[in-house]
Amino acid sequence: MVCFQARVCDRISLSDRTSSTAAGVCAGVRLTVWDQTGRTLQVYLDLSHTLYPSGLLPGNTLLLSGFQRRVSRSGGVYCRSLPVSCVTVMSLGDTSSVRPPPAPMMHLGVWAVGREQSGIVGRVRGHVVCFLFLQLQWSCSLCGSLYLQTCSSSQCPSTSSVFQSKAKLVIDDGTGEAHVWFSGALVPPLLGLADSKWEGLQRALRVRGHVRVYPRGRSLVCDSDDPLLHFLLCLCSSDVVCRQLSLTCRKPNQQRSEEMKRFSRGERDFMTRVTPPLQLTCLHLEAV
């Protein structure tokens, strides 16, 4: 049993899916709170047999008395209410100035095996090992087809296009590796391109419409006769790109399952179970 004071930064209503009543009945609340040190904690309030308490707003400071401290299966600490628990609003805050707490720092080796850690956002700091994929394309703003001078779909009347970009690379933080996807506005800073160079690259692609680059991993060689492709290949293997990065990423709920692969050594064949690399989606990046 614990008693503590904390500030609310997020509130999510929990619905009772087992109830025979209409959908949308609130059975509880999950609060995300943080203390003066910046550490966050999730608090679960059971409201199935009590009135909804007032004052559970982001920015408000609460005194939580008589709550049970518990440890989840993944090792995380959380609190839940009991019939003797009490919530007191100590002070009101300015909800417009409330900022969410920073995402927790994650280690790739641990994140890869934590099944309960899917779908959450975390920070990763590591080195770009190599590029796996880069695609730059002008797409029709209406149907999404490839757009050259006009839309490539004969049935589409659109006369406008949007520039789309996505990339995939390998990052290593010393505990493991992950394949990280980047898209949209994250690609230019990933490639280290200023706005003027990024706009010039878009103009160069107006005629051909798209380009897909599949670098040769760690042994990339810039031997293409196409000037644009040669530039992108060299850029993907340069120190401008292969550098230390601090990333804020989300781990998708669906990860690839283990695969069985066959290896030959001499006259013998071996079957082994291979764990696929961790897949992440980048939400924000900073150079270290």
N, C-alpha and C positions, 0 to 999 in steps of 0.2 A: 504494500500500500504506500503510495507516494502523494505528496502535496507540493505543487510547484506553481510558479508564475511564468507565463509565456505570452508572446504576441502572436496573433493569428495572421497567417499569410495566405491561407487558402482554405476553402470550405466546399465540400462535395456532399450532396444528399445521397443517401443509400436507400434504394427501394426494396421492399419486401416481395421477392419473387415467389415465395411459397404461399402467400396469402391468397384466399379465395375472393377477396374484394377486388375492386377495380385497380387497374394498373396505375402506377404512379404514386402509390401510398408511401409516404416517407417512413421508413423503419429506423432510421438513424442518420448520423452525420459523421463524416470523417474530416477532422481538422488537421491541417498541417501548421505547426507552430514552431517558433524558434526563440531561443533565449538571447541574452546579451552577447554571448560568445559567437552567435551565428549558427550554432548547431540546430538542426531541425529534428522534429519528432512528430509522428502521426498519432492522433488521439481519436479513438472511436467512441461515440456516444450512442447508447441504445435508447431509442425514443419510442419503442413499440408500446410501452405502458406508461408513458408520461407525456406532458405537454412539451411542445417545442420551446426551448429556452430562448429568450431574446438576447441580443448583443453578440451573437456569434458571427461577427463581421470582420473581414480582413482589416488589419490596422488596430483593432481593439486589443487591449491587454487583459488577460483572464487569469484568475486564481483558480486552479484545478485542485480540488481537495478530495481525498479518498478514492483515488484512481488506482487501478491495478496495473503494475508494470509487468510486461510479458516479453518473451523473446520468440521471434518467428522461426520457422524451420530453416530459413536462409541465414539466421544469425542476427537479424535486425531487431532493434528494440522498439516497442510501441506500447501505448497505454490504452486501456479500455475502461469504460464506466461500470460501476456497480450500483446496486440499489441505494447505497449509502453515499454515493459520490455527489459532489456539489460543485457548481460552476458559478463564479462571481465575476462580474465585469468590474475591473479595477480602474480602467481609464479608456476613453474613447480616442481613436486615432483618425488621422486624415487618410481615407481610403484612396484618394487620388495619388498619394505619395508612396503607397506601399509597393515595394518591389519584391518579386519572388526571390527566394534564397538561391544562391548559386548551385548549379548542379554538382553532385558529389564527384570527386576524383575517382576514376575507375582504372584498374589494372587489366589489360587485355587477357592475360592468362587466367585471371579469376572470372572475368566477365564472360569468357567463352564457355565455361562449364556451369555457370549459375543459371539454371532454368527459371528460377523465380525472378531473375533480374531482366526478363524480356519485357520490352515495351517501355522501359524507363529511359530517362535521359541522363547521361553522365559525361564528364570531361576526361579527355585522353590527351596525354602529352607524349609524343614520340617522333621518330624520324621516318621520313618518306623513303621507303626502300626502292620502289619502282612503280611505274605506271602500267596499268593493265589495259586501259581502254579510254579513248577520248572521242567524243562525237560533237561536231558543230554542224548546225543545220538551220536553214530557213524553212519554216513550216507555214502552211496556210492557217490564217487566224480563224477560219470557219470550220474546216473539216480536219485539219491537222496533217494533211498530205504534204509531200515535198513540194516546195515552191521555188521555181526557177524565175523566169520572167512572168509566168502565170502559174496558176495552180496546176499540178500534175494530174489532178482528177478532172476529167472532161465534164463531169456532171456538177461540178462546184462552180458557182458564179462569183466567188470571192476575188477581190482585187487587192487584198492586203495580206501581209505576212508578218510573222514574229520570228525572232532569232532565238533558238534554243540550244542549250549546251549541257552536256553531262560528262562526267569522268569517273573513273574507278581506279584506285591505287591501293598499294600495300603499305601499311604503316606498322612500325615495330616500336614498342615501348620498353623492351628489355625483358618483359614477362611473357610476351607472345606477339603474334601478328594478327592483323585484321584486314579485311577488304572493306574499304570505305567508299561510299558513293557520294559524289558531289553533283549539284545541278544548279542551273540558273545563275544568280548573282555571285555564287561561291566560286565559280570556275575562274573568272579573271584574277582574283587575288591568289588563288591556288597556283595559277600559271605565272604569277608575278608580273602581269601585264597592266600597264597604266591605261586609263580611259581612252587616250588617243590611239594607242596600239590596238586595244580591243575593238574600237570602232573601225580601224583600218582592216583588221582581220575580218570583220563582218562584211565590209565592202568587197574584200577579195573573194568572198564566198558567194556574192550575189549571182555570179554567172553560173557556177557549178552547183550551187544549191546546198551542198553538204560535203562533209569530209569525215571519214572514220579512220582513226589511227589506232593500230594495235601494236604498241611497242613490244620489243622482244625481251621484256622482263629485265633481269639484271644484266643481260649481255646485249643491250640495245646498240645497234650500229646505224649511223646516219648515212645510208648509201642510196637514198631515193633520188631519182632524176627529176621528180616533181618539186619545184621550188617551195610551194606551200607545204607539202607533206614533209619535205626535208627540214623546213623550219620548225614544224610542230614536233617531229621526231627528236631533233636536237634539243628543243626546249624541254621536252618531257624527261630527258636524261641529264639535263644540266643541273648545276648546283643551285640555280635559282628555284627550281622545283623540289629537288631532293634535299630537303632541309628539315630542321626541327619545327614542328607545328604543335599548337595547342588547339584541340578540337572539342567542340560540344556535339555529341552524337546521340542518336537514338538507336537502340537495339530492337529490331522488329520482333514481333511475337513469333513469327514463323521463321525458324532456322532450318537449314538443310540437315537431314538426318545422316547418320553414318553410312558409309558405302563400303562394299567389298571390292577390292581390287586385286588383280593377279600380277605378280612380278616373276620374272624369269631370271635365274642365276645359273649360268651354265646349262646343264641338262635338266635342271629341276625347276618346277613351278611352285610358287608360294602364293597363298591367299591370305590377305590381311585386312583388317578392318581399319579404314581411314576416316578420321574425323575431319569434316570440311572446315575451312577457315571461318572465323567469326565474321558475320556480315553486319555492317553499320551504315547508317545514313547520317551524313554531316549536316548539322544545323547552323554552325558558326565556326569560324576558324580565325586564329591569330598566329602570326609568326613569333617564334620564341627568340 
